[in-house]
C-alpha cells in the first residue's frame, strides 16, 4: 500500500519546518546591532580604551606620581613626547609622566561613568517600577518627591558638598548619584504603567504572587531594553559631568587625576606651547564620549527598530 499525496506533502512540510531554527528577540537585536558599522567600530574603540586603562600602565616607564625635578621649567624641549626618554606622551608642568597619568585618568573617568550609570539605573529602575506598579497615592508621593529633587540646583549643592566635606571620589560618586537616577525613575515609571496591564502581569496578580516578586520577575525584565539604551547614553553624561567638575578644580584630588583634570591642566599651559599636555587627554576623552554615544544609538536601533 502506497502513501497518498497529501501525506507525502505533509511529511515534506514538517521536514522543512524542522530545518527552520527560531531566533529569540535578543538574537535579532544582536544581529541588527552588528549590522550597524558605526556602533561596531565604536564598540571596538571602547574595548581598546578599556584595555588601555586596565593594562596601559604595564608599559609605562614612570609612576604616575613620580616627579622628575630636572624637567621642571624645561618642558618645552625636554618634556616633549619621546620614545627614547620613556615619556611617550611627554610630561606635565610638574615633570610627571603624562602617559602614566593619562592611563590613570582614563581609568578613573571610565569608573566614574560606569559606576555612576550603574547606580543610577538600578536605583531609578526599581524606584520608577515600584511607583508605576503600585499607582494611586503611592505613585503620587514617589513621583512628587522626584519632582522636588529635580527642582533643586544640584550643581551648586555638589560644589558645596565638595567644598565642605573635601574633594574625594566618594563625595563625587555621592553627589552624582543624588541626581543621576531621577530621569531613569521617570522613564521606568512610564514604561511600567503600560506593562502592568499586560496579561502575564494580571495572571501573576490573580494567582497571588507577591507585588515585589512581580516587579522583580515580570516588570523589571521587560524594562531591560530601554534601561540598557539609557545606561549607554548615561555613561558619557557621567564622564562629561565629572570632567566639568574636575575642570573647575573640584573633582578628583591630587595625586589622582581624571581626564577632565588633565584637560584643565593642559588648557592652562597651552599659551606656553605645551600642546601635547592637552592633546592626549582630549583625544581619549573625545573618542570615549563619541564611542559611547554611537554604541547607545546602535543599541537603541537594535532593541527598538520602529523608533528609528
Secondary structure, DSSP 8 states (H G I E B T S, - for coil): ----HHHHHHHHHHHHHHH-----HHHHHHHHHHH-HHHHHHHHHHHHHHHHHHHGGGG-SS-TT-B-GGGTT-HHHHSS--SSSS-TT-B-TTSBBHHHHHHHHHHHHHHHHHHHHHHHHHHHHHHHHHHHHH-HHHHHHHHHHHHHHHTS-HHHHHHHHHHHH---HHHHHHHHHHHHHHHHHHHHHHHHHHHTTSHHHHHHHHTT--HHHHIIIIIGGGGHHHHHHHHHHHHHHHHHHHHHHHHTT-SS-TTS--HHHHHHHHHHTGGGT-THHHHHHHHHHHHHHHHHHHHHHHHHHHH-GGG-
